[in-house]
Amino acid sequence: MTTQKKIGLAVIGLGSIAQSSVLPAFSHSKKARLVALVSRDKKKAARLAKAFKAPAFYGQEDYAACLANPNVEAVYVATPQGEHARFAIEAAQAGKHVLCEKPLAATVEQSRWIVDACNANGVLLMTAYRKYFEPSTLFIKRVIRSGDLGRIDVIHTGFSELHEPGKSLDWLLDAKLAGGGPLMDLGIYCVNTTRWLVDEDPVMVSAEGWRHDSKRFREVEQGIAFRMNFPSGLVVQGSSSYGSVMSSFLFIQGTKGWISITPVFDFNEARELTGSVKGRRIARRFNVTDEFAPELDAFASAIRSGSKIEPDGVQGHRDMIILHSIYESAKKRQPVAIRYQPSF
């Protein structure tokens, strides 16, 4: 595609994920271009617009003007999840397509509002799950689909990061903005990636959360361990914590083989994959790559072609239902059946 044919996007929210990954990805994107930035700090928006060559910038109070910009065909919502609904719904009502960071919202109700607004206004909604486009997880999905691992009964997975006062983002401990603690921020990768890999949704969950530092983690959990049961008999054991150093893994056990990969969710480190497939040992290294540009390209392609996108907003909403069920189980200290809405 030429630059003129690229889809013009405005990025809403200029925090750490936007600056480190989303904005730089536009220089690698073949089908999307950065045309505007929106921030609560207009001076910050101006500075980053200059750095990343965005033609326009706005304060959040001028969001309507951004949506009226004819060069803005879609938005990338990268604010804290408690603010996703506002910006996504206003964009949908203005006829702009929406690419929204995960989790889709802070609550199940908010995520449903976003899905309904995009459907009602005929715009595309994509949830920003980068693992759908990352080489190592695509490799694992191909192996699973081939049947070379046999029947898979157990998957172990975890994603944790140390939340340090004065260094980590304060809003991640704000229940209204974050919706929850490490489960919302990190554990969602464990939930979404595993169900995407096996093309199946869990029907029951059980969980236990903890707060070793109840003063700091008074609004959200410090850590949580959970179990998801699937109709096929598959059990996924997952965990997520703000009380340990950055680490993530995925371990898949099948009747014919196994695969282990770490770190699987952090995008700043090379991934080391080992395993045994039908009696043959395998070892592969997946170097660091831009995981955001392919996401932008897939989104832009779907807009141009009018085709469906994976992962769409419904997948983001289903994950919110699962996360809510995990929290409910931890609160009740008993297993909880997952109740998906009929249309989702």
C-alpha positions in Angstrom: 0.0 0.0 0.0 1.1 3.5 -0.6 1.1 6.1 2.2 -2.1 7.7 0.7 -3.9 4.4 1.0 -2.9 3.8 4.6 -5.6 3.9 7.3 -5.3 7.0 9.4 -5.4 6.4 13.1 -5.5 8.7 16.2 -3.9 7.3 19.3 -5.8 8.1 22.5 -3.7 8.0 25.7 0.0 8.5 25.6 1.2 6.5 28.6 4.0 3.9 28.8 2.5 1.4 26.4 1.8 4.0 23.7 5.3 5.6 24.0 7.2 2.4 24.1 5.3 0.3 21.6 2.3 1.7 19.9 3.7 4.9 18.5 7.0 3.4 17.3 5.0 0.6 15.5 3.6 3.0 13.0 7.1 3.3 11.4 6.9 -0.4 10.7 3.3 -0.6 9.6 2.6 -1.1 6.0 -1.1 -0.3 6.1 -1.7 2.2 9.0 -0.4 5.7 9.5 -0.4 7.9 12.6 -2.5 11.1 12.0 -3.3 12.4 15.5 -2.6 12.1 19.2 -4.9 12.8 22.1 -3.8 13.2 25.7 -5.0 14.8 28.9 -1.7 16.7 28.8 -1.9 18.8 25.5 1.8 19.8 25.8 2.7 16.1 26.0 0.6 15.5 22.9 2.4 18.3 21.1 5.8 17.0 22.0 5.1 13.4 21.0 3.3 14.5 17.8 6.5 16.2 16.8 8.7 13.2 17.8 6.5 10.7 15.9 5.5 13.0 13.0 1.8 13.1 13.8 0.1 15.9 11.8 -2.4 16.8 14.6 -2.7 16.6 18.3 -5.4 17.4 20.8 -6.2 17.5 24.6 -8.8 15.1 25.8 -11.2 18.1 26.1 -10.9 18.4 22.3 -11.6 14.8 21.5 -14.7 15.7 19.5 -12.5 17.9 17.2 -10.2 14.9 16.8 -13.1 12.7 15.7 -14.2 15.4 13.3 -10.8 15.3 11.6 -11.4 13.7 8.2 -8.0 12.1 8.2 -8.9 10.1 11.3 -10.6 6.9 10.1 -10.0 4.9 13.3 -8.7 5.3 16.9 -6.3 3.2 19.0 -7.5 3.5 22.6 -4.5 3.2 24.9 -5.8 4.9 28.1 -6.3 3.0 31.4 -9.2 0.5 30.9 -11.6 2.4 33.2 -11.6 5.1 30.4 -11.9 2.8 27.4 -15.7 2.9 27.3 -15.9 6.7 27.0 -13.4 7.0 24.2 -14.4 3.9 22.3 -18.1 4.7 22.4 -17.6 8.3 21.3 -15.5 7.1 18.4 -18.1 4.6 17.3 -20.8 7.2 17.4 -18.6 9.4 15.2 -18.3 6.5 12.7 -14.7 5.7 13.5 -13.4 2.2 13.8 -11.9 1.2 17.2 -8.8 -0.7 18.2 -8.8 -1.0 22.0 -6.1 -2.1 24.3 -6.7 -5.1 26.5 -8.6 -5.6 28.8 -11.4 -4.2 26.7 -12.8 -2.3 29.8 -12.7 -2.2 33.6 -16.0 -4.1 34.0 -18.2 -6.5 32.1 -20.9 -3.9 31.8 -18.5 -1.4 30.2 -17.2 -3.9 27.7 -20.7 -4.8 26.6 -21.4 -1.0 26.1 -18.4 -0.8 23.8 -19.4 -3.9 21.8 -23.0 -2.7 21.4 -21.9 0.8 20.4 -19.6 -0.4 17.7 -22.3 -2.8 16.4 -25.0 -0.2 16.4 -22.8 2.2 14.4 -21.4 -0.3 12.0 -17.8 0.2 12.9 -15.1 -2.4 13.4 -14.0 -3.2 16.9 -10.7 -5.0 17.6 -9.2 -6.0 21.0 -5.5 -5.5 21.0 -4.3 -9.0 21.7 -0.8 -9.0 20.2 -0.2 -12.8 20.7 -2.5 -13.5 17.7 0.3 -12.1 15.5 3.5 -13.1 17.4 5.6 -15.8 15.8 6.2 -18.1 18.8 2.5 -18.4 19.7 1.5 -18.8 16.1 4.0 -21.7 15.9 2.5 -23.3 19.0 -1.0 -22.9 17.6 0.0 -24.7 14.4 1.5 -27.5 16.4 -1.6 -27.9 18.5 -3.9 -27.8 15.4 -1.7 -30.4 13.7 -2.5 -32.9 16.4 1.2 -33.6 17.0 0.7 -33.0 20.8 -2.2 -35.4 20.9 -5.0 -34.7 23.4 -4.1 -31.8 25.7 -5.4 -32.2 29.2 -3.3 -29.6 31.1 -1.8 -26.2 30.4 0.2 -24.3 33.0 0.7 -20.6 32.5 1.6 -17.5 34.5 2.5 -13.8 34.1 3.8 -11.6 36.9 5.6 -8.3 37.4 6.9 -6.6 40.5 4.9 -3.5 41.3 7.3 -1.1 43.0 6.3 2.1 44.7 7.6 5.2 42.9 8.5 3.2 39.8 5.4 1.3 38.7 2.2 3.0 37.5 0.0 4.1 40.4 -3.3 3.8 38.5 -2.8 0.0 38.3 -3.7 -0.2 42.0 -6.8 2.0 41.5 -9.9 -0.3 41.2 -12.0 2.2 39.2 -9.3 2.8 36.6 -7.8 -0.7 36.4 -10.8 -2.8 37.2 -8.7 -5.1 39.3 -5.0 -6.0 39.9 -2.6 -8.3 38.1 -5.3 -10.5 36.8 -6.6 -7.6 34.7 -3.2 -6.3 33.7 -1.3 -9.5 33.2 -3.4 -12.6 33.9 -5.6 -11.7 31.0 -2.8 -12.8 28.7 -3.0 -16.2 30.3 -6.7 -16.4 29.9 -7.0 -15.2 26.3 -3.9 -16.9 24.9 -4.8 -20.3 26.2 -8.4 -20.3 25.0 -7.2 -18.9 21.6 -4.6 -21.7 21.3 -7.1 -24.5 21.8 -10.1 -22.8 20.2 -12.3 -23.4 23.2 -13.8 -21.4 26.0 -13.8 -22.4 29.7 -17.1 -23.2 31.4 -16.0 -23.1 35.1 -13.4 -21.4 37.1 -12.0 -21.5 40.7 -9.5 -19.0 42.2 -7.8 -17.8 45.2 -6.3 -14.3 45.6 -4.0 -12.8 48.2 -2.7 -9.5 49.6 0.6 -9.8 51.5 0.8 -6.0 51.6 -2.8 -5.0 52.4 -2.0 -1.4 52.8 -0.7 -0.9 49.3 -3.1 -3.4 47.7 -6.2 -2.3 49.5 -8.3 -1.9 46.4 -7.0 -4.7 44.2 -5.4 -8.1 44.7 -1.6 -8.5 44.9 -1.8 -11.9 43.4 -4.2 -14.6 42.2 -4.1 -18.2 41.2 -6.9 -19.7 39.1 -8.1 -22.8 37.4 -10.2 -22.9 34.2 -12.1 -26.0 33.2 -13.1 -26.5 29.6 -15.8 -28.7 28.0 -13.2 -31.0 26.5 -11.8 -31.8 29.9 -8.8 -29.5 29.5 -7.7 -27.8 32.7 -5.7 -24.5 32.6 -3.8 -23.6 35.7 -2.9 -19.9 35.8 -1.4 -17.3 38.1 -0.5 -13.7 38.1 1.1 -11.4 40.7 2.5 -8.0 41.4 4.8 -9.5 44.0 7.5 -11.1 41.8 9.9 -10.0 39.2 8.9 -9.9 35.5 8.3 -13.5 34.4 6.0 -15.5 32.2 5.7 -19.0 30.9 3.4 -21.4 29.0 3.7 -25.2 29.5 1.4 -27.4 27.4 1.2 -31.2 28.1 -0.3 -33.6 25.6 -0.6 -37.3 25.1 2.0 -37.3 22.3 4.3 -34.4 23.5 4.8 -31.2 25.3 5.9 -27.6 24.7 7.4 -25.1 27.1 8.1 -21.5 26.3 9.5 -18.6 28.4 9.2 -15.7 28.6 6.0 -15.9 26.6 4.2 -12.6 27.3 6.9 -10.0 27.8 7.7 -8.3 24.4 11.2 -7.1 25.3 13.0 -10.5 25.5 13.7 -13.3 23.1 11.6 -16.4 23.6 13.1 -19.8 24.3 10.9 -22.8 23.2 11.6 -26.4 24.1 9.6 -29.5 23.8 9.0 -33.0 22.7 6.7 -33.7 19.8 6.0 -37.3 18.9 9.2 -38.5 20.5 11.4 -35.8 18.9 13.0 -33.1 21.0 12.6 -29.6 19.6 14.3 -26.3 20.6 13.6 -22.9 19.0 14.5 -19.3 19.7 12.2 -16.5 18.7 14.0 -13.1 18.7 12.4 -9.9 19.8 10.1 -8.5 17.1 7.6 -5.7 16.7 4.4 -7.2 17.9 2.3 -4.1 17.4 2.8 -3.3 13.7 1.2 -6.6 12.6 -1.7 -5.8 14.8 -2.1 -2.4 13.2 -1.8 -4.0 9.7 -4.4 -6.6 10.4 -6.8 -3.9 11.7 -6.2 -1.6 8.7 -6.7 -4.5 6.3 -10.0 -5.5 7.8 -11.2 -1.9 7.5 -10.2 -1.6 3.9 -11.7 -5.0 2.9 -14.7 -4.8 5.1 -13.9 -8.2 6.5 -14.1 -9.6 10.0 -11.2 -9.2 12.4 -9.7 -11.6 14.9 -9.5 -10.8 17.8 -12.7 -8.8 17.7 -14.6 -7.0 20.5 -16.6 -10.0 21.3 -13.5 -11.9 22.3 -12.5 -9.0 24.5 -15.9 -9.1 26.1 -15.9 -12.8 26.7 -12.5 -12.4 28.4 -14.1 -9.8 30.7 -16.8 -12.3 31.6 -14.1 -14.9 32.4 -12.1 -12.5 34.5 -15.2 -11.4 36.4 -16.0 -15.1 37.1 -12.4 -15.6 38.4 -12.8 -12.7 40.8 -16.2 -14.0 41.9 -14.8 -17.4 42.6 -11.9 -15.9 44.7 -14.4 -13.8 46.7 -16.8 -16.7 47.3 -14.0 -19.3 47.8 -15.8 -21.8 45.6 -16.0 -22.8 41.9 -18.1 -20.6 39.6 -19.8 -21.5 36.4 -19.2 -19.0 33.6 -22.4 -17.5 32.2 -21.8 -16.1 28.7 -24.6 -14.0 27.3 -26.5 -15.9 24.5 -25.4 -13.5 21.7 -21.7 -13.7 22.8 
